[in-house]
Amino acid sequence: MWPIEDNLIQFKKPETNTTNDLLTEIARQGAREMLSTALGLEVQNFLALHQEKMPNGEPRLIRNGYLPERAIQTGIGAIEVKVPRVRDRASLDKIKFTSSIIPPYLRRSKSMDEFLPLLYLKGISTGAFQESLVPLFGEQVNNLYPESLVD
């Protein structure tokens, strides 16, 4: 038999969050940690509200790992998040945990949802970038002028 030659070439995937800006990377890491802590507290509060027991004495609701990691687009870039899961051991009338912080199918923060259409309508079409950047960066963006960006 002839040896089978592998003619597939593995391409290196580009890194999504590579940046040379240390401050931005620190802000992203801090946001990940705070979001993780907030989600953990949300699950603890949910479990504390539902402390029902099964007939055998075990708790009805238990933590059950995490949903698959996903990236949420924010003003400081993409932040990877893992939402905790809760399992209901009862066979009927299942209680489901849904995070109010990171609802299902959320891919962008609300500020990004406001920003993108505004950037297109005002920023790109008319050149009024200052007005379109306010929802994302706040009122301090009014001090941003093209002349101030030149080195």
C-alpha positions as CSV (number, residue, x, y, z in Angstrom):
1,M,0.0,0.0,0.0
2,W,1.1,3.5,-0.7
3,P,1.5,5.8,2.3
4,I,-1.3,8.3,2.5
5,E,0.0,11.8,2.2
6,D,-1.6,14.6,4.1
7,N,-2.0,17.6,1.8
8,L,-4.0,19.7,4.3
9,I,-2.3,22.8,5.5
10,Q,-3.2,24.0,9.0
11,F,-3.5,27.8,9.1
12,K,-2.8,29.7,12.2
13,K,-6.0,31.3,13.5
14,P,-5.6,35.0,14.2
15,E,-5.8,36.0,17.8
16,T,-8.9,38.0,18.5
17,N,-7.9,40.1,21.5
18,T,-4.3,40.9,20.7
19,T,-3.4,44.4,21.5
20,N,-0.3,46.3,22.5
21,D,-2.3,48.5,24.8
22,L,-1.6,47.2,28.4
23,L,-4.2,49.5,29.9
24,T,-7.0,48.1,27.7
25,E,-5.9,44.5,28.5
26,I,-6.0,45.3,32.2
27,A,-9.5,46.8,31.8
28,R,-10.7,43.7,30.0
29,Q,-9.2,41.4,32.6
30,G,-10.9,43.4,35.4
31,A,-14.2,43.4,33.5
32,R,-14.0,39.6,33.1
33,E,-13.3,39.1,36.8
34,M,-16.1,41.4,37.9
35,L,-18.5,39.8,35.5
36,S,-17.6,36.4,36.7
37,T,-18.1,37.4,40.3
38,A,-21.4,39.1,39.5
39,L,-22.7,36.0,37.7
40,G,-21.5,33.8,40.6
41,L,-23.5,35.9,43.1
42,E,-26.5,35.9,40.8
43,V,-26.5,32.1,40.8
44,Q,-26.0,31.9,44.6
45,N,-29.0,34.2,45.1
46,F,-31.1,32.1,42.8
47,L,-30.2,28.9,44.6
48,A,-30.9,30.6,48.0
49,L,-34.4,31.5,46.7
50,H,-35.1,27.9,45.6
51,Q,-34.0,25.8,48.6
52,E,-36.5,23.0,48.0
53,K,-35.4,19.4,48.8
54,M,-36.0,16.2,46.8
55,P,-37.9,13.4,48.6
56,N,-34.5,11.8,49.4
57,G,-33.4,15.0,51.2
58,E,-30.9,16.3,48.5
59,P,-31.3,19.8,47.1
60,R,-33.5,20.1,44.1
61,L,-31.3,22.7,42.3
62,I,-27.6,22.3,42.0
63,R,-24.9,24.2,40.0
64,N,-24.0,22.3,36.9
65,G,-20.9,23.8,35.3
66,Y,-21.1,26.6,32.7
67,L,-22.6,27.3,29.4
68,P,-20.1,27.4,26.5
69,E,-17.9,30.5,26.7
70,R,-18.9,33.4,24.4
71,A,-17.6,36.8,23.6
72,I,-19.7,39.9,24.4
73,Q,-18.8,43.0,22.4
74,T,-18.3,46.0,24.7
75,G,-16.8,49.5,24.5
76,I,-13.4,48.1,25.5
77,G,-13.5,45.2,23.1
78,A,-14.7,41.6,23.3
79,I,-15.0,40.1,26.8
80,E,-15.2,36.4,27.1
81,V,-17.8,35.2,29.6
82,K,-18.9,31.9,30.9
83,V,-22.5,31.9,32.3
84,P,-23.1,29.4,35.1
85,R,-25.7,26.6,34.7
86,V,-28.2,25.3,37.3
87,R,-29.7,21.8,37.0
88,D,-33.1,21.0,38.3
89,R,-33.3,17.4,39.5
90,A,-37.1,17.3,39.6
91,S,-38.9,15.4,36.8
92,L,-41.9,17.8,36.5
93,D,-42.2,21.6,36.7
94,K,-38.6,22.4,36.0
95,I,-37.1,25.6,37.4
96,K,-34.8,27.3,34.9
97,F,-32.0,29.7,35.7
98,T,-31.7,32.6,33.3
99,S,-29.1,35.3,34.0
100,S,-30.4,38.8,34.0
101,I,-26.9,40.1,33.6
102,I,-26.1,38.1,30.5
103,P,-29.4,37.0,28.9
104,P,-29.4,34.2,26.3
105,Y,-28.2,35.2,22.9
106,L,-26.7,38.5,24.0
107,R,-23.7,39.3,21.8
108,R,-23.3,43.1,22.3
109,S,-23.7,45.4,25.3
110,K,-26.5,47.9,25.1
111,S,-24.0,50.8,24.6
112,M,-22.7,49.0,21.5
113,D,-26.2,48.4,20.2
114,E,-26.8,52.2,20.5
115,F,-23.4,53.1,19.1
116,L,-23.3,51.1,15.9
117,P,-26.4,52.5,14.2
118,L,-25.5,56.0,15.3
119,L,-22.0,55.7,14.0
120,Y,-23.3,54.7,10.7
121,L,-26.1,57.2,10.4
122,K,-24.3,60.2,11.8
123,G,-20.6,59.4,11.9
124,I,-19.9,57.9,8.6
125,S,-22.5,59.6,6.4
126,T,-22.2,63.1,7.7
127,G,-18.8,63.1,9.4
128,A,-20.2,64.1,12.8
129,F,-18.2,61.6,14.8
130,Q,-18.2,63.5,18.1
131,E,-22.0,63.3,18.4
132,S,-22.0,59.6,17.5
133,L,-19.3,58.6,20.0
134,V,-21.2,60.1,23.0
135,P,-23.3,56.9,23.8
136,L,-20.1,54.8,24.0
137,F,-17.6,57.2,25.6
138,G,-19.8,59.7,27.4
139,E,-19.8,63.5,27.3
140,Q,-15.9,63.8,27.5
141,V,-15.8,62.9,23.8
142,N,-16.8,66.5,23.0
143,N,-13.2,67.4,23.6
144,L,-12.1,65.1,20.8
145,Y,-11.2,67.0,17.6
146,P,-9.3,65.7,14.6
147,E,-6.5,68.2,15.4
148,S,-6.1,66.7,18.9
149,L,-5.4,63.3,17.4
150,V,-2.4,64.4,15.4
151,D,1.0,63.7,17.0
